[in-house]
Amino acid sequence: MKHSTHITIRVARPLDCTGLTAERVAQDFLATHATRSWTYDVADEWISVGERRPTKEDADAHGNVQAWNAEGYGAIVGFDYVSPSFSEYTHWKAMPAGPTGQDAC
């Protein structure tokens, strides 16, 4: 069985846990798995719509991304609805990967 040498770390950070970051999780992981050569991406940051709009490549197979509403809640929306000219959404990020194997229904 071939194992990947690249991992993506996503952290759902509780509001009261400001010290937990994907970078810290990655460093802890690498410290305990030092026998392999690993590379990693940190993927826990919301991207400001003013900084960059999502593209089709950022969206999942259904064309969706996670978006943060200006009223303070998250939503799953089509990537083309996340735009500076559509001020309802202020931030976005890619959808997480779904479960695989026997756990996926």
C-alpha positions in Angstrom: 0.0 0.0 0.0 1.4 3.3 -1.1 1.1 6.2 1.4 1.0 9.8 0.4 3.9 12.1 1.4 1.6 15.2 1.4 -1.0 16.0 3.9 -3.5 18.8 4.2 -4.3 19.8 7.8 -7.6 21.5 8.5 -8.4 22.7 12.0 -11.9 23.6 13.3 -10.8 25.9 16.1 -13.1 26.4 19.1 -13.7 30.1 19.8 -12.1 29.8 23.2 -8.9 28.1 21.9 -6.8 30.9 20.4 -3.5 29.0 20.8 -4.6 26.1 18.4 -3.5 26.6 14.8 -3.1 24.3 11.9 0.6 25.3 11.8 1.0 24.1 15.4 -0.8 20.8 14.6 1.4 20.3 11.6 4.6 20.8 13.6 3.4 18.3 16.3 2.5 15.8 13.6 5.9 16.2 11.9 7.7 15.8 15.2 6.0 12.5 15.9 6.4 11.2 12.3 9.9 12.2 11.7 10.9 9.0 9.9 9.2 10.1 6.7 9.7 13.1 4.4 6.4 15.0 4.7 5.1 18.2 3.2 1.9 20.0 4.3 -0.5 22.7 3.6 -2.3 24.8 6.2 -5.9 25.2 5.3 -7.8 26.7 8.2 -8.0 30.3 7.2 -11.0 32.2 5.9 -10.2 34.2 2.8 -11.6 37.7 2.5 -13.8 38.3 -0.5 -12.1 41.6 -1.0 -8.7 39.8 -1.1 -9.7 37.0 -3.6 -12.9 35.6 -5.0 -13.3 31.9 -5.2 -13.0 30.3 -8.6 -14.4 27.1 -10.1 -11.2 25.4 -9.2 -11.7 26.3 -5.5 -15.2 24.8 -5.5 -16.3 21.2 -4.9 -17.8 19.0 -7.6 -21.1 20.7 -7.1 -19.6 24.2 -7.5 -19.9 25.1 -3.8 -17.7 26.7 -1.2 -18.2 27.6 2.4 -19.1 31.3 2.9 -19.3 33.5 5.9 -22.3 35.7 6.0 -22.1 39.4 7.0 -24.7 38.7 9.7 -22.3 36.2 11.4 -23.1 32.7 10.2 -21.7 30.2 7.7 -23.4 28.8 4.6 -22.7 26.5 1.7 -23.2 28.5 -1.5 -22.2 28.4 -5.2 -18.8 29.9 -5.7 -20.2 32.5 -8.1 -22.4 34.0 -5.3 -19.3 35.0 -3.4 -18.3 38.4 -4.8 -17.5 41.9 -3.6 -20.5 43.1 -5.6 -22.7 40.7 -3.6 -22.0 42.0 -0.1 -23.9 39.2 1.8 -20.8 37.1 2.1 -17.5 38.6 3.5 -15.2 35.5 3.6 -15.0 32.0 2.1 -13.0 28.8 2.1 -13.0 25.6 0.1 -15.3 22.7 1.2 -13.5 20.1 3.3 -13.1 16.6 1.8 -15.9 14.2 2.6 -15.4 10.9 4.4 -14.0 8.0 2.4 -14.1 4.2 2.6 -16.6 2.4 4.8 -17.5 5.5 6.8 -18.9 7.2 3.7 -22.5 6.5 3.1 
